[in-house]
Amino acid sequence: MDYSVALGLIISSCIIGLFWGLFNWFSVSRVQVISQARTLDAGLVAEDQKKIETILEIGKKISDGAQAFLNIEYLYCGVFCLVMGLALIGVNGYTSIAFLVGALTSMLCGYLGMTIATYANYRTAYSAINSLADAFQVAFRAGCVMGFLLVSISLFILTILIIIYHNMEPDVQLLFDNIAAYGLGGSTVALFGRVGGGIYTKAADVGADLVGKVEQNLPEDSPKNPATIADNVGDNVGDIAGMGADLFGSFAESTCAALVVSSTNFAINGKQAEIGDLMYPLLVSAFGILASLLTSVVAIYVTKVNVIEKIESTLKFQLVISTIILTPVMLGVAYLSVPEEFTYAGIADVRHPYHAFLCSLLGLWSGLAIGYFTEYMTSHSYTPVREVAKACGTGAATNIIYGLALGYLSTIVPIIAIAITAYVSIKLLSFYGVALAALGMLSNLCIGLAIDAYGPISDNAGGIAEMSELGEHVREKTDALDAAGNTTAAIGKGFAIGSAALVSLSLYGGFLTRVTQNENYKNKAFQANIAEPMVFASLLIGAMLPYAFSAFTMKSVGKAALQMVEEVRRQLRENPGIYAGTVEPDFKACIQISTQASLQEMIAPGLLVILTPIFFGILFGPYAVAGLLPGALVSGVQMAISASNTGGAWDNAKKYIEGGHYRDQNGDIKKKGSDEHKAAVIGDTVGDPLKDTSGPALNILIKLMAILSLVLADVFCDTAWLANDN
């Protein structure tokens, strides 16, 4: 395909995606929360109008808290990225600029996601007063804003960067070497966003649950619980801003990996391919925006979510519909943009467009399989979670044992799916095929982000409804929206982990490619052979890193939660009016604890991830890094799946009991306040840092180490001070 035509299609898709995101933002803004009786709040009698004012007040507190934290966190990230950007000037000035652009783009996407989430959460609660359908529309449209703005902005900025760099550097290989740092910048911010946001939200959540639910028998999101606002703020900074930065990193890194690997190994008629021949990865993402737009129209304009039973099916079918639409679209894009015949280094046979299509297709459908299997293992609609709930009948210990077992078992299907995808993709197009598989898995990212962001927005809406005392009829609707959001969040985590594994593997291929091109290693037949002592030794160390990283993050949550528990206990003990409902708790004190703890505690795990490959690369060279990266990948992806699914299962086992679905041996229903419920709350509390801090952050560990090694590959080859292979 002609380069200019490809650029036109990509930029046009980005503009359409931006307009669709902004249109949905405008639609959300049309829900005016007012304090006088109007059409929307006709369900409230005059004396209840104060509750509307409470909605506005709580919404503002959550928004202010989230924005204040994000401002401080991004200030820390900005300083770190500036220092790192200056250091990268030693590699290449263009590399440094691409890194800073990627970091700023990641911050922008996180900020936009947090803004729309805090803009929509109280509007969702308000809309639920009269209509489930209206509340669903607000939450889903807000999710679409985040999904379409993030993908469109990310792809647009990357495309503009390619245009500018191509005008300055016509050599395709050098061009994409410099562009690779765009993904590094995004992943660096994502690391601190995921870790910092995860520590923030789980410190508040654990403190609120242990004191509020277990000790004081307060309901979920009770206005009498001092940690409630901090908990709701955490949903936005962790599950919205952090998650958005994570998936932006996956998108940027997989695209950069595909471009770097193809620019070196892709040839047409024995000559290096031109830039127009390498646009397939970008076009997959561009047409993914259009396919996702058509899919979202179904949920917004075709399906009427007017009963609770329709919520979850509507959201899940979004993934199915987008996958079905994208299947023929990818085939068409492959034949339009990939050369009819080309050769790939290391593969004897001539390759055709359908080889690229098959790699993308594998990623697309394996992502759907991973997502749906994750739902099966973590939804209380199915046997595994119900078994965990049943284990609560004999106490918290058996609940935890069953939950851990479920998490370990849940790795089987996703790992097999990833393994098959990787094997076939490498057979078809080597590591370029793996990068295309990762992009295929992320091709419907707009929809994936939309239904993922929908969850925290609905969760916040439920909290606002409870704190505003809107009544059971409203809380029933928001609970139903939240329950469906838990399912979609689990599916989203499955996608994120699966794509992270493929992205990391493709980046590893890019690293190996760069090492073999380096002058010091060109004639040494460089291979990552496990029989090499340095490779095997570093492989073991790499496999250890996810455990060390998880220890840092979980201990951080524990330390912050301990402070939170003491603060909540102190307020309830010293001021009995809080429990009586006559005095408002000091919410700011709990917000301050979460903020300080997350900012302090995110530094150590962040430095572990960034400094380890640099240390090994500079001292021991590329052979050490060639073992370190697959060790971290193989260990990290399994830990991430297990941790996320264990935590999700405990959470939904608790909700299964709270919903009145659990019966003991005598047939008695056990609900909130029962011993079984307390055992479930303890399991959920243990699982919180697993599913929302350590598990998701492991995705970034394996990606960031790989992209950092790719960008610094030449530095490692030129230093290797203690290696004996130079």
N, C-alpha and C positions, 0 to 999 in steps of 0.2 A: 504494500500500500504506500502511496505517496506520503511523504512526511507531513506536508502541509494539510493534506486531507485528514490524516490521523489526528493532528493537533486540533483541527476544526471540530471533529466529532467529539474529542475529549472535552474541550472547553465548552462546547454547546451542552453536553450532558451535565457538566458541573454547574453551569448557569441555570439550567432547568431544575436541578436538584436544589440549588440555593433558593430559587423562587418558591419551590414547593415547601421547603422548610420554613421560609418566612411567611408564606400564606397560612400554614398551620399555626404559626406563632400568632398571627393576626386573629385567627379563629379562636384561639385560647383567650386572647385579650378581650374578646367580645363578651366574655362572661364577667359581668360587672357585679362585684360583691358590694352590696349596699346595705345600709343600716335601717332603711325604711322599708315598710311592706311593699313589695313590688311583685311582679309576676312570678319570679323564681322562688321567692320565699313565702309564697302564699300558704305553704304548709305549716308555717309558724304563727302562733297567736301573738298578739301585740306585746305581751309581757316578755316574750322570748326574743325580742329583737336585740336584746343585749348580747345574746349568743352570737349574733352576726358580727358585732363589734369585737367579741372575743376571738372569732375566727381571724379577723384582720390583724388583731394584736399578736396572736400566736404566729401567724404567717410571717409577720414582720420580724419577730424575734428569731425565727428559724432562718429567714433570709439574711438578716444582719449577722447572725452567728456564723453562717456558712461563708458569707462574703469576707468577713473579718479573718477567718481562719485561712481561706484560700489566698487572700492578699499576703499574709505573713508567710505561708508556705511557699508561694511563688517568689517572694522576695529571697528566701533562702535558696530556692532552686535557681533563681536568676543569677545570684552571686556565684554559686557553684558552676553553673553553665558558662558564665563569663570567664571564669578562671580556666575551665576546661577548654573553652573556645580559643583562648589565648595560647594555651599549651599546644593545641592542634595546628597553630600557625607554623610550628616547627615541622609538621608533616606537609602541609600545603595550605596556602591562604584560601583557596576555593573550598577545601575540606572544612576549614574553620567556619566559613560563612554558611555552608550548607548545614553544619551542626547547629549553629545558632538559629537559623531559620526553622529547622525541625523542632528545636526546643520551644521557640516562640509559638509555633503552630500548635504544638501540644498544649501549651498553656492557654492559648486562645480557645481551643476546642473544649478543654476542661471548664473554663470560665463560662462559655456559652451554655454548656450542658447544665452546670449548676444554676445559672440564672433562670433558664426556662423551667427547671425542676422546682425551684422555690417560687417561681411565678405561678406554676400550675397546681401545686399541692393543695393550697387552701381553696382554690377555685374548684378542684375536684371534690373536696369535702362539701363545699357550698352547693354544688350541683347535685350531690347525692341526697340533699334534703327532699327534693321532689322526684328525681328521675335517675334510675340506674343507668339508662342509656346515655344521658347527658354527662354523667360522671365518667363513664367509660370513654366517651368521645374526648373529653378534656385530657384525661390521662394519656390516651393513646396518641392524640395529636401532639401533645408535648413530647412524647417519646419520638415521634416522627421528626419534630424540630431538631432534636439532638442528633438523630441518626443521619438525616439528610444534610444538615449543616456540617457535621464533622467530616463525613466522607467527601462531600463536594468541595469544601474548603481545602482539605488535605490534598486531594487529587489536583485541584486547581493550582495550589502553590507549588506542588512538585512539578507540574507541567511547565509553569512559568520559569521555575529554576532550571529545568532542562533546556528551555528555549534560550535563556540568557547564557548559560554555560556553553551551549552548542555554538553560539555565535563567537564565543571567545576561544573555544577549544574544539576544533572539528574532529579530532581523533576520538572515536566513539569509546574506546577502552578507557582512555584517560578521563573522558567526560563522566562516565558512570562510576569510575573510581572515586571521583570527587563528590558525586551526588550521594554516594552511600552514607555519608555522614548525616544526611537528612533523617534517616531512620535512627541513627545513633542519638541525635538530639531529642527526638520524640521519645525514645525508650528511656533516656536518662531522666526526663521529667516524669515519665510514667512510673518509674521505680519509686521515686519519692512520693508521688501522688498516691500510689497503691499502698505503700507501707505507712506513710503518715496518715492518710485518710482511714486506712484500716485500723490503725492503733486508736485513732480518735473515736471512731464509731463503736468499736468493741469495748473500749474502756467504759464508755457511757452505758452501753447496752448491758454489759455484765453487771455493772454497779446497780443499774436500775432493776434488773431481774433479781439479783440475789437479795437485796434489801426490800424492794417493793413487792415482788411476788412471793418470794419464799418466806421472808421474815414478817412482812406486814400484811400479806394477803391483799395487796392493792391490785386492781385490774391493769391490764396492758395500757401503757400511755396515760396513766392516771395523772390528773393535774396536781395531785398531792405528792407526786414523786419528784424530788428536786432534780433528778437526772434525766427527766423526760425530754426537755428541750434539747439538751446536749445529744441525746440519742437520735432525735430527729434531724439535728444538724449533721450528725455523722453519716446518716443515710445519704445525704447530698454530697458531702466531700469525699466519702469513700466509694459508695456504690454508683455515683453519677460521675463526678469529676475524675476519680481514680480509674474507674472502669473505662470511661471514654478515652483517657490517655493511654491505657493499656492496649485497647483495640486499635487506636490510631497508630501506636507503635508497631503492632502486628502488620497492619496494612502497609505502612511505609517501609518496614524492613523486608517484607516479602517482595514488594515491588523492586526495591533496590537490589535485593539478592538476584532476582530474575534478570535485571538489567546488567549487573556486573558479570554474572556467569555467562550470559548469552553474548556479551560484547567480545569476550575472549574466545569462546569455543564455537560460535555460530559462523558458518561459511556458506557462500553461494558461488557455485562454479569455481571453487578453489580460492575465492577472494573473501576477505573480511566483509561481513554484512554491513550495509549502511544503516543509518539510524532509523529510517522509515521501515526497515524490515524487522525491527525489534520492538515495535509499539504494541504488540499483542497484550502484554501484561497490563499496560495502562488502559487499553481498550476494553479488556474484561471488566475492570473496575468501573469504567465509564458507562458501559451498557448495563452493568449491575445496578447503577443508580436508576436508570430508566425502568428496568424490570421491577425494581423495588417500589418505584412510584406507582406503577400499575397495580402491584400487589396491595399497597396501602389503601388504594382507592376502594378495594373490596371491603376492607374493615370499616372504612369511614362512611361510604355511601351505599354499599350494597347490603351488608349484614346489619341487622337491627339487634343490638344487644339489649334486649328489654327484660330478660330473665337471667337469673344467676347462672343457670346451666350453660348459657351461650358464651360466657366470658372466656373461659379457658380454651374452648374449642376454636373460637374466633382467633385468638392469639396464636395458637399452635398451627392453625391452617395457614397463617401468614408465611411461615417457613416452608410449608409444603408447596404452596402456590408459587412462591418466588423460585423455589428449586425447579419446579416443573417448567416455568416460563424461561428460566435461564438456560435450561438444557439445549433447546434448539438455538437460542440466541448465541451461546458460546460457539456452537458449530458454525454458524454464519460468520461470526467475528473471526474465527480461526481461518476460514477459507478466504476472507476478505483481506486479512492483514499478514498472515504467515506466508512466506514464499512457497510456491508450489512444490519445489524440491530444494532441500538444503542438507548440508552435512553438519555433524556435531562431533567435536573432538572426542576420540575414544570410542566412537560408535562406527562400525564399519559400513553399515547399510545407510542408504539415502533416506532421509526423513521427509515427511509430508505434513500438511496442516492437521490432518486427523490425529497425529501423534500428540501435538500440543493440546488439541481438544480433549483427547482421552485423559491426559493428566489433569486438566482443569475439571473435567467431569468427575473423576475419581474423588478429588478433593471436595467438590460440591455435595455429592451424595454421601460420602463418608461423614461429612460434617452433620448432615441431617440424621444419619444413623446414630452418631455419638450423642447428639442432642436428645433424641427420643429415648435412647437407652438410659441416659442420665435422668430423664424424667421418670422412667420406670423405677429406677433405684431410689429416687428421692421424693416421689409424690405419695401421699397417703391414700391415693386411689388404688394402689397396688400392694401386693403381698409383702415385699421387703420392709417397707416402713411400718406396716401394720404389725409385723413381727417385733419390730423395735418397740412399738407402743405397748404391745402385750408384755414385753420384758419389764416394763415399768411396774408391773404388778408385784414384782419381788424386789423392787428398790432401784436406786440409782446405779448401783454397781452392775447389775445385769443389763440395764439399759445401755450403759457405756460399752460393755462387752459386745452386745449385739450390734451397736452402732459402728464400732471399730471393724467388726467382721464384715458388715455391709460395705464399708468403704474399701476394704481390701478386695472384696469380690467385684466391686464395681469397676475395677481397673481392667478386667479381662476383655470385654467387648471393645472399649475404646482403643486399647493398646493393639488388639488384633486389627482393627480398622485402620489405625495409623500405620501399622507395620505393612499391611497389604498395599495401602496407598503409596507408601515410600518405596516398597520393592518394585511395584509395577512402574512407577514414575521414573525411578532410576534406570530401569531396564529400557524404557522408551526414550528418555531424553536426559539421562544422568541427573545432576543436581538442578539443572534448569527445569526439568520435569517436576521435581519436588517443589520448587518455588511456584510453578504454575498450579500445582495441587493446592498449595497454601492460599494462593489468590482465588482459586475456585471455591475453597471453603469460605473465603471472606467476600465473595462476589455479591452476596445479598446482605452485606454488613449493615446497610441502611435499615433493613428490617430487623436484623439481629439486635442492633442498638436500640431501635424503637421499642421492641417488646421487652428488652432488658431494662431500659430506663423507665418504662411504664411501672415496673415493680416498686422501686423506691418512692416514686411519686404517689402511688396508691397507698403504700405503707405510711408515708407522711400524712396523707389525707385521713387515714384511719386514726392516727395519733391526734390530729387536729380536731376531728369529730369527737373523740373521747374527751380531750381537754376542754372543748367548748360545750360539752354535755348536750350534744344535739339529740341524744336519745337512741334507743335500741334500733329503731327503724332505719336510722341513718348509719349506725355502726354496722348493722347487718349487711348493708350494701358495700360499705368500704372494706369490711372484712372479706367479703366475696371477691372484691377487686384485688385485695392484697393477697389472698390465697392463690389466685391465678397468677399474680405477679411472682410469687415464690417459685411456682413451676417454671415460668418463663426465665426467671433468673438462673435456675438450675440448668436449663437448656443453654442459656447464654454462657454460663461458666464452661459447659462442655465444649461449645464452639471455641471459646477463648483458649482452652487448654490444648485442644486438638490442633488448632491453627498455630499455636506457639511452638508445638513440637515440630511441625513441618517447616515453619519459618526458621527455627533454630538449625534444623538439618540443612536447609537450603543455604543459610548463611555460612554454615560449616563448609559446604561445598565451595562457596565463594572464597573463603579463607584458604582452602587447599589450592584453589586455582591461582590466587595471588602469590602464594609461596612458590609454586612451580614456575611462575613468571619472573620471580626475583633473580637478579643476576647472580647472587651467591648460591642459589639452589637450582638453577636451570639445568645444570649438568650432573645433578646428584640423584636423579630419579626419586625425588621426595615422595614418600608414601607414609600414611599413618598406619603402620604395621604394629599390631598389638604385641608382637614378639619383641619389638624394640623395648629395652628396659625403661627408657625415659617415657615412652608412650604409655606403657602399662602402669608405671608408678603414678604418673599424673592422672591417668584414668581413675584410679582409686581415690585420689584426692578430689577430683572433680565430682565423683559420686558422693563424697562426703559433704560437699558444700551446701546442697539443699537442706541437709539435716542441721548444719550449723546456722544457716540463714533462718530456718524455721524456729530454731531455739531462740535466736535473737528476737524475732518478731513476737513469738508467743510469750516470752518472758516480759517483753515490753508491755504487752496487753495486760499481763498479770500484775505488773507493778502499778500501771496506771489505774487498773480496776480496783486495786487495794486502796489507793487514795480516794477513788470515787466512792467506794463502799463506806469508808470512814466519814467522808463528808456528808453523805446522805443520812447515815446514822446520826451524825452530830446534829444536823438540822432537825430531824424528827424528834430527837431526844430533848434538845434545848428549846424547841418551840412547838409545843403540843398543838397549837392552833393550825399548824400545817396539816396534820392528820385529820383534824376536825373540819378542815375546809374553810376556815375563817381567815387564814393568813396565807399569802402566796409564798411559795418556796423561793429561795435565792438561786434561781436558775443560772445566773451569771457565774457563780462560784464553781459549779460543775462544768460549765463551758470552759472556764479558765483552766481547770485541771486537765481536761482532755486536750486542750490546745497546747499547753506547755509540755505535757507528756509526749504527745505525738511528734512535736518538733524536736525534742531532745532525743527521743528513742529511734527516730528514723535514720539518724546519721550512721550509726555503727553497721546495720545491715546493708545500707547503701554503699558504704566504703568497701565492705567485704566483696560485694559483687563487682565493683569497678576496679579495685586495686589488684584482686587476685590474678586475672589474666594478664594485667600489665606486669606484675611482679614475675610471673612465670615466663612470660614472653621475653622480657628484657634480660632476665638472668639465664634462662635455660633454652630460649629459642623456640622456633615453630614446632619442633617435635613434642615439647612439653605441652604446648597449647593444643596440639592435635590430639592429645589424650585427655586433656582437661575438659574440653568442650563436650565430647560425646558422653563422658562420665557424668557431667552435670545434667545433660539432656535426658539420659536414660533413667537416672535416679529422680530427677526433678519432676518429670512429667507424671510418673507414677505416684509420687508423693502428692502432687497437686490434685490429681483425680481423686485419690483416696481421701485427702483432707477435705476437699470441697463437698464430696458426696456424703461423707460421714456427718459433717456439720449440717448439711441440708436435710439428711434423714432425721437427725435428732430434732431439728426445728419443726419439721412437719409431723413427727410423732407427737410432739407437744400440741400442735394445732389439731391433730386428730382427736386427742383427749379433750381439748378445750371445746371442740365442736359437739361433744356428747356422743361420739361414735364408739367409744370404748366401753365394753362391759366386762366385769370381772367373772370369776368362775360361778358366782351365784346369779349372774344375769343382771346385776345392779349396774346402772350407768355411773361412771366416774368422770367428773368434770373438774372445773377450776376449784382449787382449794383442797382437793383430795390428796392422799399420799401418793397416788399414781401420778397426779399432775405435778406434784413437787419433784418427784423423781425425774419426770420428763423435762422440767425446767432446768434441773441441774445438768442433764445431758445436753440440752440446748445451749446452756451457758458455756459448757466445756467446748462445744462445737463452734461457738461464735468466732473465736480467733482462727479456727481451722478453715472455716468456709469463707470468711470475709477479710482475713488478714494474710496468714501464711500461705494458704492454698492459692489465691489469685496472684499474690506477689511472686510465687515461684515461676509463673509464666514469664515474668519480666526478667527474672534471674537468668533463665536459660537463653532468652533472646538477647538481653543486653550484653552478656559475656561474648556471645557469638558475633554480634554486630561490631562490638568494640575490637575484637580480634581481627575482623575483616578490615576495618579501617586502619588498624595499626600493624597489619601483616608485614609491610616492608620494614617498619621500625624493628619488629622482632627479628626479622632476618638479618638486619644490619647490626644488631647488638649481640644478643645471645652470648653474654660475657662469660658464663660458666659452662657453656655447652661445648662438647667435643666434636660437633658435626660440622663446624664452620671451617 
